[in-house]
Amino acid sequence: MNNEIIIAQMKELCRSEGPEGKRDFFSGFRTRGLLHRRPVVMSHGEFLARQLCYIEKWVWVLSGMLMLFIIWVCSMNSGNYPFALTPLLAVGILAETGRSYRWKMAELEYAARFSLRSIVLARMFLVGLIDTAGLLIVTAAVRSYLTYSLIRVFLYMMVPYLTAAFLGSLYERKRRRDAGLGSLVICILSSGVFAAAPIFVSSLYKESLTIIWAAAFILLTCSLAVSVREQMREMEEPIWN
């Protein structure tokens, strides 16, 4: 038995019936004008609104509960300790940073309509924007319980938050495939450091050091922006040449 006979018998055994309705399926595309139709262009606002739905609900619950807790602690006249709670808000934004790699979705999102870089950047922008807006609301709400000016309260809230976000972003760049516990530990340690700092530096919250807090705010903001930029560059799709 030669190869031609074997191949013919294999074709006969593996032969399958043609798909039913194939002609009607493609003719329906032609009649509805879908065969050469281009994808609908999505605006930046629509893209952000859709990504808002994909952010895990616990991120918003945690942020809301922490902000309410900070307001409650300030109302109890507990000194400067409420400022040390803001690093815990960074847990949400750091969790969204590495979620695609943590759940092994990176390859799928690389091949999707929107790049992984665009998706992660959009989610980081949304969580960061809402956290910042929430801290502004908290700053205005606790102003009456504190003796500091509004700008000082804002700096005392933002510097610990940005510290945890910056250190966590550095960790996520190096260890983005782990379970996310490292970022949680960084946020908790940052909170502990800022809670204990007034014990060792009694003049930390004095008005004369406001310029130092402002410089730290600017430095941390720029450093975080550079870190996020490098992280997005590492997420660029590999190009096959």
Secondary structure, DSSP 4 states (H G I P E B T S, - for coil): --HHHHHHHHHHHT--PPPTTHHHHHHHHHHTT-TTPPPPP--HHHHHHHHHHHS-HHHHHHHHHHHHHHHHHHHTT-TTGGGGGGGGGHHHHHHHHSHHHHTT-HHHHHSSSS-HHHHHHHHHHHHHHHHHHHHHHHHHHHGGGSSS-HHHHHHHHHHHHHHHHHHHHHHHHHSTTS-SHHHHHHHHHHHHHHHHHHHH-TTTTSGGGHHHHHHHHHHHHHHHHHHHHHHHHHTSPPPP-
